[in-house]
Amino acid sequence: MLNSISKHLLHCALLITLLIFFEVFSGGIKVNENSFVSVDPWEEYGTIPTILLYTLRLLTFLTLPQVLFNFFGLVFYNAFPEKVVLKGSPLLAPFICIRVVTRGDYPDLVKSNVMRNMNTCLDTGLENFLIEVVTDKPVNLQKHRRTREIVVPKDYKTKTGALFKSRALQYCLEDSVNVLNNNDWVVHLDEETLLTENSVRGIINFVLDGKHPFGQGLITYANENVVNWLTTLADSFRVSDDMGKLRLQFKMFHKPFFSWKGSYVVTQVHAEKEVSFDNGIDGSVAEDCFFAMRAFAKGYTFNFIEGEMYEKSPFTLLDFLQQRKRWLQGILLVVHSHTIPLRNKFLLGISVYSWVTMPLSTSNMIFAGLYPIPCPNVVDFLCAFIAGFNIYMYVFGVIKSFSLYRFGVVKFFACVLGALCTIPINVIIENVAVIWGLVGKKHKFYVVQKDVRALVTV
């Protein structure tokens, strides 16, 4: 069996090989005279069409910052770290509250995952912890000294009128509700998120270190039973995103340049109170993103937490589409918010507008073939690099998510091929999400189907 370093070196070799192949194949690296475009577009296509063609080509560069963060994150840091080793006794860890926020639509799922997560904590040796379930509707959690159910009153209103998950999270911070001390820690999970012993050890190390009040780690989506193979393979890109961009921005810079996710969020209570989830209606659609940007603006630091957690990808393509639409709308509200300084949201803004302009960037792939235009060598090289690396993100996500020993060689490589085949479908869905997100209602919080048992009809 290969060790961690060998796996990482093989991954780097595969990445470089694929990039070189793609550069040569697409003309990013010129190997012969046929690689050069000899057309004069100003005479061949006219002035306005030529300007439009060059504009479409340049839009590709909006993705360059996050591509570079992903590239260096996947190369600089070991992409296949060994199991997390505790750096101190769990008995010495500060108090940890594992907080699950739910609407209460799937009480059986919540109760099942609470028990699983509690047992995972106990198996890891963690003793000083509590699991809180914050819900709009009662889930009737079984009474236990390590659990607490908080039902958010229907008439509760925050000072700024925060809604949805933000409202529930802010309710927990009210003096009459909060039972935590300022030096305690909160691990925020979605109702479907499952802890692993690796992630619990990573969290213990993070809170024992105590240098950074905010942290986050990797979430994978291909664990246990896969409900929808198409969405799971499409989400392999998100796994690479965690291991690349998220890890680099937190481990090297300790800043959320591109924001973070809404689950596997670890915060220290005093810092969470200071930042607050009470950020009005604009901060309620992508509450995680708004929170991260406010914390960034206030000068708080972040770190990457070793150890992965488990979630499932959306069960249907409609849920997958709705999820992406909400993310786009929520992040746009954050970027356009006057309460977040431009210097803090600059890279996030470039990132989200690379998403907004995705329909135009997609059309560029068609027009580039029909109407070729000569570009400087560096432009062709970077365009090929961006495209080739984004393809590799799907490959790496599958390698990271699916175990070769669990699936076998044939099924494993079928998953890699399947992920590549999902790229056109994913591109279509992302384009539809962009258009729908731009014309649809912005202040809406769509919750995807969470409980696979609810899909079974008798």
N, C-alpha and C positions, 0 to 999 in steps of 0.2 A: 504494500500500500504506500502511495506517495505521501511524503510529509508536506507540511504547510508551505514551506519555501519552494519546494519543487512544483507544487500546484500553481503557486503565484507566478513563477518563472514561465511555466507552460502557458498560462493565461496571457502573459505579456507577449510571448512569442507568437501566439495565435492572433492576438490583436494587431501586432505590427505586420504580420504576414498578410492578414486580411486587408489592412489599410494600404499596403504596397500594391497588392493585387487590384484593389478598387481604384487606386490612383492611376495605375497603368491602363486598366480596362476602360475607365471613363475619360481618360485624356488629361487628368490632373498632372501627371508626369508625362512629358512628351518624349516618346521613344523613336518616332519617325516622322517624316513630313506629313503623313496622313493625319497626324494628331492635331495639326494646326488648321484653324478655320481661315480659309482664303477669301471669304465673302466680305464685301464692303457693305455693311448693313445700311449705311446712310443713303447709298444709291439704290441698293436692292429693295429695301423695305420702306424707305421714306423716313423723315425726321421724327415725327410723333411716334410711330410704331417702334423705332429704334430706341427712343428715350424710354418708352414703356418696357421694352425688353431688358434694357440695362437696369431699370428700376427693379423689376422682378428678380433679376440676378442678385442685386445688392441686398434685397430683403432677406436673402439666405443668411447674411452675416448677423442678423439679430439673434440667432441661436448660438453664435460663436462663444460668448462668455460662458454659458452653461455647458457647452460641449467641452471647452477647455477645463472647466472645473471637474467635469465627469472624467475626462481623460487622465488628468493628473491625480485625481483621487483614486482611480482604479490602478494606476501604475505606481505611485509613490508609496502607498500603504498596502500591506499584505491583504489580498482579496480573499484569502482562505485562512483566516486566523485559527489557531488551535482553540480548544475549549477554554472558556474563561476560568482563570484561577483566582480564587479569593485572595485579596491582599491584606485581609484582616478578618477577625472573627465576626460572624453575623450577630453574635451576642452584644458586640460593642457598637453596632450600627445605630444611628439615631432612629427615632420613630418614623415609620413609613405608612402613609395612608394610600391605599390603592383605590382610586376613585373611578367608578364606572358611571357614565351618564347615558340615560336611556329615556325614551318616551314612555316605555312600559308596554309597548305593543307585543313584545316577545318574552313574557315572564319566564317560561320554561327554559329558554335559551339563557337568560340572565342567571337564573338560579343554578343551572348546570355549570356554567362557566365560572361562577363565583366559587363553587365547590372545587372545581378543577384548579383554579388559580390559587385557592387557599392551600390545597394539598401540595402544589408545586412549591409554594413558599416554605411550607413546613419541611418538605423533603430536602430543600436547600439549606435548611438550618436557621432560617429567619424566624425570629420569635416576636420581635417588637413591631407588630404591624396590625393594621385594621383594613378591612375591605368595606368601602362605602358604595352604596348604590343610590344614585341621585336620579329620581324618576318623576315624570309628570303624572303618571298613573301608578297606583300601588301594584307591586309585583308580589307582595306577601312573602318576602324573604324569610326563611326559617330563622328563628331567634338563635343567636350564637354570640359568644363574647368577642369574636373576631369580625363580626359583620354589623353593619348599620344601614338601615334603609331611610333615606331622606326623600319625602314627597314634597315637591315644590307646590306651594299653594297656588290655586288658579288666579287669585287676585294679587299675587306678588308682582311688583313692578320695580325695576331698577331706576336710578336717578336719570339715566339717559334714554330709557326705553329700550334696552337691549332685549333681543328676542331669541327664541330657539335654545340652542345649547349654551350660548353665552349667558342667557338669563338663568339657567339652571346652575351653571358654574359660579356665577356671581352670588347666587343665593347661598351657596356653601360658605362663602366668605363673610356673610353677615355675622356680627358678633353674637347674635342669639342662636345661631346655628353651628358655627365653627367650634370645634372642640380641640383644635390643634394649636400647638405653640409655634412661635415664629421660626424656630430652628428645625421644626419637623419638615418632612418631605412628602410630596404628593406625586403619585404615579397615575397619570390620566390615561384611561383606556376606553375604547369603544366597547359596546356590549358584546361584540363577537371576538374581541381580542383575547388571545390566550398567551399567558406567560410560559416561558420555558425556564428550566433550571439555569441555563446559560444566561438568559436575560436577567434573572433575579440576582445572580452573582455579579453581573455587570453593573446593575443598579446599586448593589451593596458597595462595590468598589467606588462607584461614582459619588455616593453620599458620604462615604468614609473619607474620600479625598477632599470634598467640600470646597474646592477652589472656584467652582462655577455654579451659579444658582439654577441654571437650566441645562437640560440634556435630552438627547434623543438617540435612538438606535435603529437597527434594521428590522423591517417587517417583511416576511415572505408569505406567499399566497398559495403554494402548491403542496400544502401539508395535509396529511390524513386523506379524507375523501375529496376529490376534486368534483365540484358541482357542475361547472361550466368550463370546459377545456379552452374554448375560444377566448373568453375574458381572462382566464388564468394565464394563458400564454401571452396575451396582450399586456398583462400586468407585469410580465417579466422585465419590462422596461423600467418600471418603478423600483424593482429590486436593485437594478444597476444604478439607478438614480440615487438611492440611499447609500450604496457602497462607494459611489463616486463623488458627486456634487455635495451631498449632505455631509459626508465624512470629511471631505477636504475643508469645507467652510467652517466646520466645528473644530476639527483637530488642529488645523494650521492657523486659522484666523480667529476662531472662537466667536464668530459673528454669523447671524442668520441672513446672509446676503440675499439668498433666494427663498427665504422663509423656511418652514418645516411642516411636518404632518400634524394631524389632529389627534393621533393616538401614539402610544409609547412616548408620552411627554412627561418628563420628570422635572418638578419645580420645587424650590424651597418656599415655604409658606410666606415668609416676610416679603420675598421678591414678587410672588404671585399677587399678594395684596397690593403692593406698590404699583404694579403694572395694571392690574384689574381687567376683568372681562366686561366691565360696564362701558362699552364703547359705542353705544347707540345702534341704530338699525343697520348702518353701513358696516359696522364691525361684527354683525351677527350672522352673516352668510358664510364667510370664511373666517370664523372666530380665531382659529389657530394662527392664520396668517397675520391678522390684525394684531393679535397678542404679541407675536414674535417681533413685528416691526416696532411696536411700542416699547418692548423690552430693549430692542436694539437702540432706539432713539434715547432711552434713558441710561444707556451705557452698560447694561448688564452683559455678561459673557455667557457663552454656551460651550458645551463639549459633546463629543460623540461617545455614546455608551456601547460597549461591546456586548455581544449576545443578541440573538434575534427573538422576535415574537411572531406569533402566527395569526393570520387573518385569512378570510376567504374573499376571492374576487366576486364582483356582482354576479348574481345567479342568471340574469337575463341581459340581452343586448340593450334593451330599453333602460334598465337600471344603470348599465355601464354608461350609456349616453347621458342620462339624467345626472349621474355623478359628475361627469366631466363638465357638463353645462354649469352646474352649481359652482364647481371650483373656479371656472373661468369668470363667472359673474362676480363671485365673492372676491377674487383677487383683483379684479378691475376696480371694485369699490374701494379696496385697500389702497391701490396705486393712485386713485383719484382723490383720496381723502386729504383734506388740507391739514389734518392733525398729525400726519406723518411727514417729517422733513424729507425733502427730495434726496439728500445725501444718503439717507437710510434705505430708501426704496428704489434707488436708481437701477441697480442690477435686476431687482424684481420687476421693475417696469419694462426693461428691455426684454426680459424673459416672457412676460405675459403678452407683450405686443408681438413677439415672435409667434406666439400662439394665435393671437387675434388675426394676424396676417397669413395664417397657415393656408387658407384657400388660395391666396395669391401665390404663395411659395409652391404650393402643389401644382398650380397651373404652369409655373415656370418649368417643371419637369417635362411638360408636354411641349411648351413653346421652344424650349432649348433644343429639342429634337427636330421640330418642324422649321424653326427659324434660328439657326446657329448664329452666334455673334462672337467675334474675336474679343478676348479678354486678356489682360496681363497674366503671365504664368502664375503669379502668386494668387490671383483670384481663382483661377481654375483649380489650383492645388488645394486651396482652403475649402472651396465648394465640395470637391471630391472627399476631402478629409471629413467634413461635417456629415455628408451622406454616409460614407463608409463607417464612421464611428457610430452613428445612430443605429445602423444595422447591427453592428457588433453589440450594442447595448441589449438587444433582444437575445442574442446568443449567450452573452454572459449571464443575463438574468435567468435563463433556463439552466445553465451550468450550476449557478448558485442555488437555485430553488429545488432542482430535481436531483435526487441521489442516484448516481450510476449503479451503486450496489443494490439499491432498493428496486429500481425499475429494470435493470439489465441493459445491455449495450444497445439492443435493437430499439426498445421503447424509448431509451434515453435520447438517441439520435433522431428518433421520430419526433420527439418533443422539440428538439432544436429546429428541425425542418418545419414543424408545425408553427413554431413562433415566427419564423421567417415568412411563412405563408399568411400569417395573421396581419402582417404589416400593411398590405393594401386595405384590408377591412378596417384596421385601426385608424388608418389615415382618413378613410371615408367617415368613420364615426366622429373623429376629432373635428373634421371640417363641418359636419352637421351640427356638432355641439357648439362650435364657434358661431355659426350663423344663427342658431336657435338662441344661444346665450346673448347675442347682441340685440336681437329683436324681441326677446321674451321678457317676462316680468323678472326684475332683478332681485327683489327682496323676498325670495322664497327658499325654503330649506327642504329639499327633497331627501327622504330617507329611503335607502334601498332595502330590498328584502334581506333579512338577516338570518332567519331560521330555516334551515333546509327542511325541517320536519313540516313546516307550514306549506311546503310545495307538494306534499303527498296528500292525495285525496283518497278517501276510502269509499 
